[in-house]
């Protein structure tokens, strides 16, 4: 599918991405999220069912599988 950003000649392709969400004081990171990503400008589209699944995962509040350092850019 052609990229929806005006003037971009790219095409969307299926990829697995890392998706980050800031929720209150928490920063949640999801790996291996299916998305359509433009091969030129990197615009990303998430399917409605993917968004619903991410919302379900955020509600579950399970213990994270990994931890990562967080740096503050001052």
N, C-alpha and C positions, 0 to 999 in steps of 0.2 A: 504494500500500500504506500502511496506517495505521502511524503511528510506534510503535516498540516501547518507548518510554520511558513508564513508568506515569504516567497522568494527562495526558499530552500529547495534545491533540486534532489534531495535525498529520498531514500526509501526506508520504510520501517522494516526491521528484521527482528525475529524472536531471539531474545537473549535472557540469561539469568543475571540478575543484578543484585547489588547490595542496596537495600532501602532503609533510610534512617528517618525516624519520627521523633520529634521532641514533644513530650507530653508532661506538662508541669515542669518539675525539676528533673525528670527522667529523660534519658535519651535511649531509645530502643533501636536496635540494629537487627535487620532481618537479612539473612543470606539466602541466595538461590531463589529469589523472587522472579517469577516469569514476567517479562515485560516486552513491549515492542519498542525498539530503540532506533532512532534515525541514524543511518550510517554516515551522515554528513555533519549534522548539528548536534547530535546526541539527545534530541528531544525524546522524552519517554512517555509511553502510554501504559497504564495499568488497566486490565479488564475489570469490570464490575465484580466478578466472582473472586478475583485476586484481592481486591480491596475488602470485600466482605470477609475473606479468610484472614487477612491481616488484622481486621477489627476483632475477630474472634480470638486470635492469638493474644492480642493486647488485653482482652478481658480476662483471659485465663490466669495471667500473672504467675506463670510457672517460673521456676528458677532458671536463669539464663544458662545456656550450654557453654558459653565462653564469656570472658571479660576482656575489655580493651581499655588502654589508657585514654584519658580525655584531657586534652590540652586546651587552655584558655588563651586565645589570641588577644592580647591586650594592645 
